[in-house]
Each structure stands twice: as structure tokens, then as C-alpha cells.
Amino acid sequence: MLRADPGSFRDPASHVVFDGQRVLRLLDERGLAAWHALAKTDFHRRATADGRLIPAELLEQPPGGAIAALEHPRVPFVSYPFEWTFSMLRDAALLQLDLLAEALAEGITIKDATPFNIQFIEGRPVFIDIGSFEEYQSGEPWIGYRQFTRQFLFPLMLRSWAGIPFQPWLRGDMEGPTAADMRHILSLGKRLRPAALMHVSLQARMEQRLSGAAIRKELATAGFSDQLILANVRKLKKLVTGLTWAHDTHGWVEYESYRHVSRDREAKADFLRKALATHRPQRVLDLGANDAYFSEVAHQSGTVAIAVDGDEPVLDAVYRRGSRVCLVISDLNNPSPAQGWAGAERPGLAERADPDLVVAYGLIHHLIYTASIPPARVLAWLAGFGCPVLIEFVAPDDEMVAKLTANKVDDELHRGRTRAEFEELVDPLFDVVAGERLGEGSRYLYSLVPH
């Protein structure tokens, strides 16, 4: 039985369904014509061969009474733009522009310009929405320009020019900031830059004066061509390439200076390798992943490894060094929820991750002491994943706990902080498969399986 992808329904010409583990794109007559136009280009063959465009195969017998259907490989893990680092969004923006330029050279355009059409696979951006390609009609403007600025360019400007993280904005409004928003946010000096005058001030005036449909009509009346679009794309690419974010990994470097981190790292890696050999998971969710070291250990075993952390500088450094794990920026005290139409278009992080093994090293003491989450609730949350869990427990006399509780008194702390209390809370939820003390310190590893 076919199951609709909850995030693919807005384009009547092309939408994605699942047939078991197979990923199918159902096409109507317009979608099929667009596919034939794309498939005969050298651009399509080249972009598919080098991994920038997801492969697609036209089925001889489409299911469900569809006019036609394409089959795609399954994306290992779906992430959203508000879960990406600065460098990830910038690389996705450059991919969008490169593909549009190459497609236009052979009479094809991309009607959408949203980062939701791009996923990161093995550490690199891949364009996955084949249905976005269609034949270019002479005189038509690039209808995706405004969407590109709101969902790619302006978020990058927020971080690069104003020092404002774009993730909370895109999570709160997936359409992204408007040109009017950017005009209010940017300093006068930034607004007077030529790029801002063109993409922010001019667009803001048009937004104020005209509706979206009227803007498109006025641009078309002005007489567009593919060469004018290409010139704009080249300027945008130069602008995006020049946007930078000067950050460092000071927070992680400071944390790494604690003796236990380097001392215990290999012991925790060996503990993870034993669990991987025992449970043979297909998907590992590494919560509080920091520099993704343990995610990479899991990836090396052949699993899909999803590294989740709230520290963007650290994850951005992981991405830039070429890591092939799936990276997600998310505050685990407030993880990415289900969003979009009917609260189901964009599933929440836990549903998308759907792990077979959860790694919670260096995490629960931060939830307990920094976020004031009761240990019982932390354990219940981890049990809710319904799979084996590796937990690092940190006793109250640990030097990191001493720092986290420096401004707290005992009455402000929840029960379950001692090892004996912690194990009492574990017992109703999990079976303890293995346990190990880390060195001579006050940290312990547990391998747990939910009842």
C-alpha cells in the first residue's frame, strides 16, 4: 500500500510516496513532460553522475493509477534548514545556484528555490526534488528568486552581517525573513552595500508596492531572458561565496581541557563498538554529540549515524572537515518539533531519526543540572525511543558537575543524582546489559535495553 510523504503534496505535477522501503515520485502529464525534457540533457546526466542530483529511474509500470512514476534511492536521514550550520546552508545555496545555471544552459529552469529540496548525504548537499525542474519559457523571470533570498540569502546575511543565528528564525517561520525584515535588521552601513541595495532595499520597495503575482507580472513585462537570469545567478553566487561567519570552537576546546574527556574517550568508543557488534543497528542517534567523534565511530561500522548537538561552531567545524555523518543542530531541552501543514508536514526530530541505538555520552548531567530536567524524566525520554541506549552517568562529585552546580543548593536539585538513586530509576524502564566504570573517576557507562 502506498503511503504519502507528508512533506510532498504542494506540487500537483509531482509528489513523493513510499511503497514499503521504496521511494516513488508520482507524475501527472505535466510532470512527465518536464521529466522527459530534463532527462535528455547532458546537465542531468552530469549532475546525477557527480552526486549533486539524486538519481531517478522511470518505472515501466507506475503504481496507484499514476500517469508515470520515478523511483529514487532513499535518503538516509532527512534534516531541515533550521538544523543546519552556516557552512551547510551556504553550500546548499551554492548548489542551488550552480544547478540553475547549468540547467538554464540547456533550456531547463528550477521553479522552486527552497533549501527543503536539498538534503545532506554522506556529508555533502544533494538536490532531491526532481519535480522542480521544467522547461524554461523565454521571457519568464526566475520565479524562485524571492524564495531564494528569503530562505537562503537573507538567513546567511543574518549570521554573516548581523551576527544573528538564522536557525531560530527559520524554525519559527520556514518561509524566512522578508526583505522588509532585513531592512529593519541590518545596520545603515550594511544596507548601503550594493548587494543589500539590490536584494534587500529594492525588493522591500517592490514588496510594499506590489503583490507577489504583480511582481512576477511586472518582471515578465520588463522582458526577461535566460541570460539576464544567469547574470543574476552569477552575482548571487559571488555574494553567497563571500558571506563568512567568523567563529571558533572555544566552548568545546574549554570542555575538552577537562582530564576525563581525553582520558575516557577511547574507553567510551570501545564500549560503543561492543554495543554496535551486539545490536547491529542500522541507525545510531548520538545525542549531545559534541565533535561527533562517537558518531564517526558508529559510521565506520556501516550505520547511519546522526549527530545532534546545540553547539553550532563545533558542528560547523565537523562539517567543514568533511565528516560524513548526519549533522543536526538542536537544543535537546527543546528539540525540533513537528511543523507545517496539520502539524505533520515536517516531522519532529525523534520521528525522523527513528534510531536502533541511542548514544547519550556527556549528556544527561547537562540536562539534569543545567536544564533542571529530573533524572526520572530524562530516563523516560530515552526509553521512549524504544531501542538500546548507552548512557554515561556522572556522579555529583565529578569536577564538571561541581562547575554546573556552583550556583545551586541541594534543595534546587532533583532526586536521582547519586548512582544508587539513578539505578533505582533505571530498573523499571531498562535491563542493564553491561556497565563499566571509566578509569578511577566518578563516571560510569551503562548499556541499557528497554523492557
ABEGO torsion letter per residue (X at the ends): XBBBBAABAABAABBBBBBEABBBBBBBAAAAAAAAAAAABAAAAAAAAAGABBBBBBBABBBGGBABBBBBBBBABBBBAAABBAAAAAAAAAAAAAAAAAAAAAGBBBABBBAAABBBBGGBBBBABAAABBBBBBGBBBAAAAAAAAAAAAAAAAAAAAGBBAAAAAAABAAEBBAAAAAAABBAAAAABAAAAAAAAAAAAAAAABBAAAAAAAAAAAGBBAAAAAAAAAAAAAAAAABBBBBBAAAAAAAAABAAAAAAAAAAAAAAAAAAAAAGBABBBBBGAEAGAAAAAAAAAGBBBBBBBABAAAAAAAAAAGBABBBBBBBAABBBBBBEBGGAABBBAAAAAGBABBBBBGAAAAAAAAAGBBAAAAAAAAAAAGBBBBBBBBBAABAAAAAAAAABBAAABBBGABAAAAAAAAAAABBBABBBBBEABABBBBBBBBX
